[in-house]
Amino acid sequence: MPKVKIYTLSTCGHCAHTKRLLQKYNVDFEAVDVDLTQGDERAALVDEVRRYNPAVSFPTILIGDKVIVGYREDEIKEALGL
């Protein structure tokens, strides 16, 4: 299974749905709640997200070399081979 990393906001409903979907299929993933960071760490994370998603919207999901922006269940499942 490809490496999975998601950039989220702690208050984002679509982000929560994404995490639940990944958990439902027992997918190992790294989640970063950007809004729970501060200062230089937050600025660095926003710059990181911007490289993948210039709009800096959430969730921004990295599955291997594929980038999915938003909760797109079918695209997520396809990228994971589910």
Backbone atoms as SQL, in Angstrom:
CREATE TABLE atoms (id INTEGER PRIMARY KEY, chain TEXT, resi INTEGER, resn TEXT, atom TEXT, x REAL, y REAL, z REAL);
INSERT INTO atoms VALUES
  (1, 'A', 1, 'MET', 'N', 0.853, -1.185, 0.000),
  (2, 'A', 1, 'MET', 'CA', 0.000, 0.000, 0.000),
  (3, 'A', 1, 'MET', 'C', 0.896, 1.245, 0.000),
  (4, 'A', 2, 'PRO', 'N', 0.504, 2.261, -0.785),
  (5, 'A', 2, 'PRO', 'CA', 1.316, 3.480, -0.827),
  (6, 'A', 2, 'PRO', 'C', 1.284, 4.230, 0.496),
  (7, 'A', 3, 'LYS', 'N', 2.302, 5.064, 0.682),
  (8, 'A', 3, 'LYS', 'CA', 2.357, 5.918, 1.866),
  (9, 'A', 3, 'LYS', 'C', 1.239, 6.949, 1.791),
  (10, 'A', 4, 'VAL', 'N', 0.580, 7.197, 2.934),
  (11, 'A', 4, 'VAL', 'CA', -0.553, 8.120, 2.976),
  (12, 'A', 4, 'VAL', 'C', -0.287, 9.196, 4.032),
  (13, 'A', 5, 'LYS', 'N', -0.445, 10.457, 3.623),
  (14, 'A', 5, 'LYS', 'CA', -0.318, 11.578, 4.543),
  (15, 'A', 5, 'LYS', 'C', -1.449, 12.535, 4.243),
  (16, 'A', 6, 'ILE', 'N', -2.105, 13.017, 5.304),
  (17, 'A', 6, 'ILE', 'CA', -3.183, 13.975, 5.098),
  (18, 'A', 6, 'ILE', 'C', -2.932, 15.226, 5.938),
  (19, 'A', 7, 'TYR', 'N', -3.166, 16.346, 5.309),
  (20, 'A', 7, 'TYR', 'CA', -3.098, 17.642, 5.980),
  (21, 'A', 7, 'TYR', 'C', -4.541, 18.047, 6.254),
  (22, 'A', 8, 'THR', 'N', -4.841, 18.326, 7.516),
  (23, 'A', 8, 'THR', 'CA', -6.215, 18.574, 7.914),
  (24, 'A', 8, 'THR', 'C', -6.314, 19.785, 8.834),
  (25, 'A', 9, 'LEU', 'N', -7.554, 20.136, 9.134),
  (26, 'A', 9, 'LEU', 'CA', -7.863, 21.102, 10.184),
  (27, 'A', 9, 'LEU', 'C', -8.678, 20.343, 11.228),
  (28, 'A', 10, 'SER', 'N', -8.442, 20.608, 12.486),
  (29, 'A', 10, 'SER', 'CA', -9.102, 19.869, 13.563),
  (30, 'A', 10, 'SER', 'C', -10.613, 20.081, 13.573),
  (31, 'A', 11, 'THR', 'N', -11.086, 21.174, 12.982),
  (32, 'A', 11, 'THR', 'CA', -12.511, 21.504, 12.991),
  (33, 'A', 11, 'THR', 'C', -13.210, 21.180, 11.671),
  (34, 'A', 12, 'CYS', 'N', -12.527, 20.561, 10.752),
  (35, 'A', 12, 'CYS', 'CA', -13.020, 20.330, 9.395),
  (36, 'A', 12, 'CYS', 'C', -13.787, 19.008, 9.303),
  (37, 'A', 13, 'GLY', 'N', -15.056, 19.089, 8.944),
  (38, 'A', 13, 'GLY', 'CA', -15.881, 17.893, 8.808),
  (39, 'A', 13, 'GLY', 'C', -15.398, 16.958, 7.713),
  (40, 'A', 14, 'HIS', 'N', -14.990, 17.519, 6.563),
  (41, 'A', 14, 'HIS', 'CA', -14.494, 16.684, 5.469),
  (42, 'A', 14, 'HIS', 'C', -13.200, 15.975, 5.874),
  (43, 'A', 15, 'CYS', 'N', -12.398, 16.646, 6.677),
  (44, 'A', 15, 'CYS', 'CA', -11.160, 16.035, 7.177),
  (45, 'A', 15, 'CYS', 'C', -11.495, 14.852, 8.086),
  (46, 'A', 16, 'ALA', 'N', -12.471, 15.022, 8.946),
  (47, 'A', 16, 'ALA', 'CA', -12.884, 13.940, 9.847),
  (48, 'A', 16, 'ALA', 'C', -13.416, 12.753, 9.049),
  (49, 'A', 17, 'HIS', 'N', -14.193, 13.020, 7.992),
  (50, 'A', 17, 'HIS', 'CA', -14.703, 11.944, 7.137),
  (51, 'A', 17, 'HIS', 'C', -13.548, 11.191, 6.480),
  (52, 'A', 18, 'THR', 'N', -12.542, 11.928, 6.049),
  (53, 'A', 18, 'THR', 'CA', -11.387, 11.303, 5.411),
  (54, 'A', 18, 'THR', 'C', -10.667, 10.384, 6.391),
  (55, 'A', 19, 'LYS', 'N', -10.439, 10.855, 7.595),
  (56, 'A', 19, 'LYS', 'CA', -9.771, 10.031, 8.608),
  (57, 'A', 19, 'LYS', 'C', -10.590, 8.769, 8.901),
  (58, 'A', 20, 'ARG', 'N', -11.904, 8.925, 9.030),
  (59, 'A', 20, 'ARG', 'CA', -12.767, 7.757, 9.305),
  (60, 'A', 20, 'ARG', 'C', -12.725, 6.750, 8.159),
  (61, 'A', 21, 'LEU', 'N', -12.716, 7.250, 6.929),
  (62, 'A', 21, 'LEU', 'CA', -12.645, 6.358, 5.773),
  (63, 'A', 21, 'LEU', 'C', -11.351, 5.547, 5.797),
  (64, 'A', 22, 'LEU', 'N', -10.241, 6.219, 6.059),
  (65, 'A', 22, 'LEU', 'CA', -8.954, 5.521, 6.107),
  (66, 'A', 22, 'LEU', 'C', -8.928, 4.502, 7.245),
  (67, 'A', 23, 'GLN', 'N', -9.481, 4.866, 8.388),
  (68, 'A', 23, 'GLN', 'CA', -9.536, 3.947, 9.525),
  (69, 'A', 23, 'GLN', 'C', -10.429, 2.745, 9.217),
  (70, 'A', 24, 'LYS', 'N', -11.537, 2.985, 8.521),
  (71, 'A', 24, 'LYS', 'CA', -12.466, 1.906, 8.170),
  (72, 'A', 24, 'LYS', 'C', -11.761, 0.815, 7.371),
  (73, 'A', 25, 'TYR', 'N', -10.844, 1.215, 6.493),
  (74, 'A', 25, 'TYR', 'CA', -10.117, 0.264, 5.661),
  (75, 'A', 25, 'TYR', 'C', -8.744, -0.087, 6.231),
  (76, 'A', 26, 'ASN', 'N', -8.523, 0.251, 7.502),
  (77, 'A', 26, 'ASN', 'CA', -7.264, -0.076, 8.194),
  (78, 'A', 26, 'ASN', 'C', -6.030, 0.422, 7.439),
  (79, 'A', 27, 'VAL', 'N', -6.132, 1.620, 6.912),
  (80, 'A', 27, 'VAL', 'CA', -5.015, 2.232, 6.188),
  (81, 'A', 27, 'VAL', 'C', -4.135, 2.972, 7.189),
  (82, 'A', 28, 'ASP', 'N', -2.844, 2.680, 7.168),
  (83, 'A', 28, 'ASP', 'CA', -1.901, 3.437, 7.994),
  (84, 'A', 28, 'ASP', 'C', -1.712, 4.805, 7.337),
  (85, 'A', 29, 'PHE', 'N', -1.819, 5.858, 8.126),
  (86, 'A', 29, 'PHE', 'CA', -1.647, 7.196, 7.564),
  (87, 'A', 29, 'PHE', 'C', -1.088, 8.132, 8.619),
  (88, 'A', 30, 'GLU', 'N', -0.451, 9.185, 8.120),
  (89, 'A', 30, 'GLU', 'CA', 0.032, 10.263, 8.978),
  (90, 'A', 30, 'GLU', 'C', -0.910, 11.439, 8.774),
  (91, 'A', 31, 'ALA', 'N', -1.449, 11.954, 9.861),
  (92, 'A', 31, 'ALA', 'CA', -2.355, 13.109, 9.794),
  (93, 'A', 31, 'ALA', 'C', -1.717, 14.289, 10.513),
  (94, 'A', 32, 'VAL', 'N', -1.791, 15.440, 9.882),
  (95, 'A', 32, 'VAL', 'CA', -1.245, 16.661, 10.466),
  (96, 'A', 32, 'VAL', 'C', -2.373, 17.690, 10.551),
  (97, 'A', 33, 'ASP', 'N', -2.764, 18.053, 11.773),
  (98, 'A', 33, 'ASP', 'CA', -3.758, 19.106, 11.974),
  (99, 'A', 33, 'ASP', 'C', -3.036, 20.451, 11.946),
  (100, 'A', 34, 'VAL', 'N', -3.066, 21.086, 10.792),
  (101, 'A', 34, 'VAL', 'CA', -2.301, 22.314, 10.576),
  (102, 'A', 34, 'VAL', 'C', -2.721, 23.412, 11.545),
  (103, 'A', 35, 'ASP', 'N', -4.013, 23.491, 11.862),
  (104, 'A', 35, 'ASP', 'CA', -4.494, 24.568, 12.722),
  (105, 'A', 35, 'ASP', 'C', -4.083, 24.410, 14.185),
  (106, 'A', 36, 'LEU', 'N', -3.583, 23.250, 14.555),
  (107, 'A', 36, 'LEU', 'CA', -3.131, 23.054, 15.941),
  (108, 'A', 36, 'LEU', 'C', -1.657, 23.375, 16.132),
  (109, 'A', 37, 'THR', 'N', -1.014, 23.848, 15.067),
  (110, 'A', 37, 'THR', 'CA', 0.384, 24.260, 15.154),
  (111, 'A', 37, 'THR', 'C', 0.434, 25.781, 15.224),
  (112, 'A', 38, 'GLN', 'N', 1.612, 26.308, 15.557),
  (113, 'A', 38, 'GLN', 'CA', 1.750, 27.755, 15.698),
  (114, 'A', 38, 'GLN', 'C', 3.063, 28.228, 15.089),
  (115, 'A', 39, 'GLY', 'N', 3.107, 29.506, 14.830),
  (116, 'A', 39, 'GLY', 'CA', 4.348, 30.179, 14.445),
  (117, 'A', 39, 'GLY', 'C', 5.034, 29.581, 13.232),
  (118, 'A', 40, 'ASP', 'N', 6.337, 29.365, 13.379),
  (119, 'A', 40, 'ASP', 'CA', 7.156, 28.875, 12.275),
  (120, 'A', 40, 'ASP', 'C', 6.715, 27.498, 11.806),
  (121, 'A', 41, 'GLU', 'N', 6.285, 26.658, 12.746),
  (122, 'A', 41, 'GLU', 'CA', 5.836, 25.312, 12.362),
  (123, 'A', 41, 'GLU', 'C', 4.615, 25.410, 11.451),
  (124, 'A', 42, 'ARG', 'N', 3.661, 26.265, 11.815),
  (125, 'A', 42, 'ARG', 'CA', 2.460, 26.425, 10.980),
  (126, 'A', 42, 'ARG', 'C', 2.833, 26.991, 9.619),
  (127, 'A', 43, 'ALA', 'N', 3.685, 27.999, 9.588),
  (128, 'A', 43, 'ALA', 'CA', 4.099, 28.601, 8.317),
  (129, 'A', 43, 'ALA', 'C', 4.761, 27.563, 7.415),
  (130, 'A', 44, 'ALA', 'N', 5.598, 26.717, 7.998),
  (131, 'A', 44, 'ALA', 'CA', 6.268, 25.670, 7.221),
  (132, 'A', 44, 'ALA', 'C', 5.254, 24.664, 6.681),
  (133, 'A', 45, 'LEU', 'N', 4.261, 24.294, 7.497),
  (134, 'A', 45, 'LEU', 'CA', 3.237, 23.353, 7.049),
  (135, 'A', 45, 'LEU', 'C', 2.375, 23.951, 5.942),
  (136, 'A', 46, 'VAL', 'N', 2.007, 25.218, 6.069),
  (137, 'A', 46, 'VAL', 'CA', 1.217, 25.871, 5.026),
  (138, 'A', 46, 'VAL', 'C', 2.002, 25.908, 3.716),
  (139, 'A', 47, 'ASP', 'N', 3.304, 26.194, 3.790),
  (140, 'A', 47, 'ASP', 'CA', 4.151, 26.176, 2.591),
  (141, 'A', 47, 'ASP', 'C', 4.196, 24.774, 1.992),
  (142, 'A', 48, 'GLU', 'N', 4.265, 23.755, 2.851),
  (143, 'A', 48, 'GLU', 'CA', 4.289, 22.364, 2.402),
  (144, 'A', 48, 'GLU', 'C', 2.986, 22.012, 1.677),
  (145, 'A', 49, 'VAL', 'N', 1.861, 22.382, 2.267),
  (146, 'A', 49, 'VAL', 'CA', 0.556, 22.117, 1.641),
  (147, 'A', 49, 'VAL', 'C', 0.466, 22.852, 0.305),
  (148, 'A', 50, 'ARG', 'N', 0.927, 24.090, 0.264),
  (149, 'A', 50, 'ARG', 'CA', 0.853, 24.915, -0.951),
  (150, 'A', 50, 'ARG', 'C', 1.584, 24.262, -2.126),
  (151, 'A', 51, 'ARG', 'N', 2.654, 23.507, -1.843),
  (152, 'A', 51, 'ARG', 'CA', 3.379, 22.813, -2.920),
  (153, 'A', 51, 'ARG', 'C', 2.474, 21.792, -3.615),
  (154, 'A', 52, 'TYR', 'N', 1.601, 21.172, -2.866),
  (155, 'A', 52, 'TYR', 'CA', 0.708, 20.150, -3.423),
  (156, 'A', 52, 'TYR', 'C', -0.640, 20.725, -3.848),
  (157, 'A', 53, 'ASN', 'N', -1.077, 21.770, -3.170),
  (158, 'A', 53, 'ASN', 'CA', -2.413, 22.329, -3.354),
  (159, 'A', 53, 'ASN', 'C', -2.319, 23.848, -3.197),
  (160, 'A', 54, 'PRO', 'N', -2.113, 24.578, -4.303),
  (161, 'A', 54, 'PRO', 'CA', -1.920, 26.025, -4.223),
  (162, 'A', 54, 'PRO', 'C', -3.042, 26.776, -3.506),
  (163, 'A', 55, 'ALA', 'N', -4.241, 26.210, -3.465),
  (164, 'A', 55, 'ALA', 'CA', -5.354, 26.863, -2.779),
  (165, 'A', 55, 'ALA', 'C', -5.278, 26.690, -1.263),
  (166, 'A', 56, 'VAL', 'N', -4.415, 25.807, -0.788),
  (167, 'A', 56, 'VAL', 'CA', -4.253, 25.511, 0.633),
  (168, 'A', 56, 'VAL', 'C', -5.627, 25.239, 1.273),
  (169, 'A', 57, 'SER', 'N', -6.343, 24.293, 0.695),
  (170, 'A', 57, 'SER', 'CA', -7.631, 23.884, 1.243),
  (171, 'A', 57, 'SER', 'C', -7.480, 22.486, 1.851),
  (172, 'A', 58, 'PHE', 'N', -8.465, 22.112, 2.641),
  (173, 'A', 58, 'PHE', 'CA', -8.337, 20.890, 3.428),
  (174, 'A', 58, 'PHE', 'C', -9.561, 20.006, 3.255),
  (175, 'A', 59, 'PRO', 'N', -9.364, 18.692, 3.327),
  (176, 'A', 59, 'PRO', 'CA', -8.094, 18.007, 3.490),
  (177, 'A', 59, 'PRO', 'C', -7.290, 17.986, 2.190),
  (178, 'A', 60, 'THR', 'N', -5.993, 17.986, 2.327),
  (179, 'A', 60, 'THR', 'CA', -5.086, 17.720, 1.217),
  (180, 'A', 60, 'THR', 'C', -4.483, 16.357, 1.522),
  (181, 'A', 61, 'ILE', 'N', -4.693, 15.416, 0.614),
  (182, 'A', 61, 'ILE', 'CA', -4.356, 14.015, 0.847),
  (183, 'A', 61, 'ILE', 'C', -3.274, 13.590, -0.131),
  (184, 'A', 62, 'LEU', 'N', -2.212, 13.015, 0.388),
  (185, 'A', 62, 'LEU', 'CA', -1.140, 12.467, -0.442),
  (186, 'A', 62, 'LEU', 'C', -1.196, 10.953, -0.326),
  (187, 'A', 63, 'ILE', 'N', -1.381, 10.294, -1.447),
  (188, 'A', 63, 'ILE', 'CA', -1.383, 8.832, -1.488),
  (189, 'A', 63, 'ILE', 'C', -0.342, 8.443, -2.517),
  (190, 'A', 64, 'GLY', 'N', 0.813, 8.002, -2.025),
  (191, 'A', 64, 'GLY', 'CA', 1.935, 7.782, -2.929),
  (192, 'A', 64, 'GLY', 'C', 2.286, 9.103, -3.593),
  (193, 'A', 65, 'ASP', 'N', 2.266, 9.119, -4.937),
  (194, 'A', 65, 'ASP', 'CA', 2.576, 10.368, -5.652),
  (195, 'A', 65, 'ASP', 'C', 1.307, 11.073, -6.135),
  (196, 'A', 66, 'LYS', 'N', 0.143, 10.612, -5.691),
  (197, 'A', 66, 'LYS', 'CA', -1.137, 11.220, -6.079),
  (198, 'A', 66, 'LYS', 'C', -1.593, 12.209, -5.008),
  (199, 'A', 67, 'VAL', 'N', -2.121, 13.340, -5.455),
  (200, 'A', 67, 'VAL', 'CA', -2.660, 14.364, -4.558),
  (201, 'A', 67, 'VAL', 'C', -4.168, 14.448, -4.783),
  (202, 'A', 68, 'ILE', 'N', -4.923, 14.337, -3.701),
  (203, 'A', 68, 'ILE', 'CA', -6.374, 14.485, -3.754),
  (204, 'A', 68, 'ILE', 'C', -6.737, 15.616, -2.802),
  (205, 'A', 69, 'VAL', 'N', -7.535, 16.560, -3.292),
  (206, 'A', 69, 'VAL', 'CA', -7.946, 17.690, -2.475),
  (207, 'A', 69, 'VAL', 'C', -9.437, 17.539, -2.185),
  (208, 'A', 70, 'GLY', 'N', -9.772, 17.526, -0.914),
  (209, 'A', 70, 'GLY', 'CA', -11.162, 17.380, -0.514),
  (210, 'A', 70, 'GLY', 'C', -11.500, 15.923, -0.246),
  (211, 'A', 71, 'TYR', 'N', -12.674, 15.724, 0.320),
  (212, 'A', 71, 'TYR', 'CA', -13.143, 14.372, 0.611),
  (213, 'A', 71, 'TYR', 'C', -13.780, 13.814, -0.649),
  (214, 'A', 72, 'ARG', 'N', -13.020, 13.009, -1.364),
  (215, 'A', 72, 'ARG', 'CA', -13.465, 12.384, -2.604),
  (216, 'A', 72, 'ARG', 'C', -13.300, 10.882, -2.436),
  (217, 'A', 73, 'GLU', 'N', -14.329, 10.282, -1.832),
  (218, 'A', 73, 'GLU', 'CA', -14.242, 8.878, -1.430),
  (219, 'A', 73, 'GLU', 'C', -13.823, 7.964, -2.572),
  (220, 'A', 74, 'ASP', 'N', -14.437, 8.096, -3.735),
  (221, 'A', 74, 'ASP', 'CA', -14.100, 7.212, -4.840),
  (222, 'A', 74, 'ASP', 'C', -12.647, 7.365, -5.281),
  (223, 'A', 75, 'GLU', 'N', -12.173, 8.598, -5.352),
  (224, 'A', 75, 'GLU', 'CA', -10.775, 8.840, -5.757),
  (225, 'A', 75, 'GLU', 'C', -9.813, 8.280, -4.714),
  (226, 'A', 76, 'ILE', 'N', -10.142, 8.453, -3.450),
  (227, 'A', 76, 'ILE', 'CA', -9.288, 7.959, -2.364),
  (228, 'A', 76, 'ILE', 'C', -9.203, 6.435, -2.443),
  (229, 'A', 77, 'LYS', 'N', -10.350, 5.792, -2.567),
  (230, 'A', 77, 'LYS', 'CA', -10.380, 4.327, -2.635),
  (231, 'A', 77, 'LYS', 'C', -9.628, 3.818, -3.863),
  (232, 'A', 78, 'GLU', 'N', -9.793, 4.489, -4.990),
  (233, 'A', 78, 'GLU', 'CA', -9.084, 4.089, -6.207),
  (234, 'A', 78, 'GLU', 'C', -7.577, 4.211, -6.011),
  (235, 'A', 79, 'ALA', 'N', -7.131, 5.326, -5.447),
  (236, 'A', 79, 'ALA', 'CA', -5.693, 5.544, -5.231),
  (237, 'A', 79, 'ALA', 'C', -5.102, 4.504, -4.285),
  (238, 'A', 80, 'LEU', 'N', -5.934, 4.013, -3.369),
  (239, 'A', 80, 'LEU', 'CA', -5.488, 2.997, -2.400),
  (240, 'A', 80, 'LEU', 'C', -5.647, 1.581, -2.941),
  (241, 'A', 81, 'GLY', 'N', -6.292, 1.441, -4.098),
  (242, 'A', 81, 'GLY', 'CA', -6.530, 0.114, -4.656),
  (243, 'A', 81, 'GLY', 'C', -7.612, -0.651, -3.906),
  (244, 'A', 82, 'LEU', 'N', -8.579, 0.050, -3.365),
  (245, 'A', 82, 'LEU', 'CA', -9.665, -0.594, -2.609),
  (246, 'A', 82, 'LEU', 'C', -10.897, -0.817, -3.484);
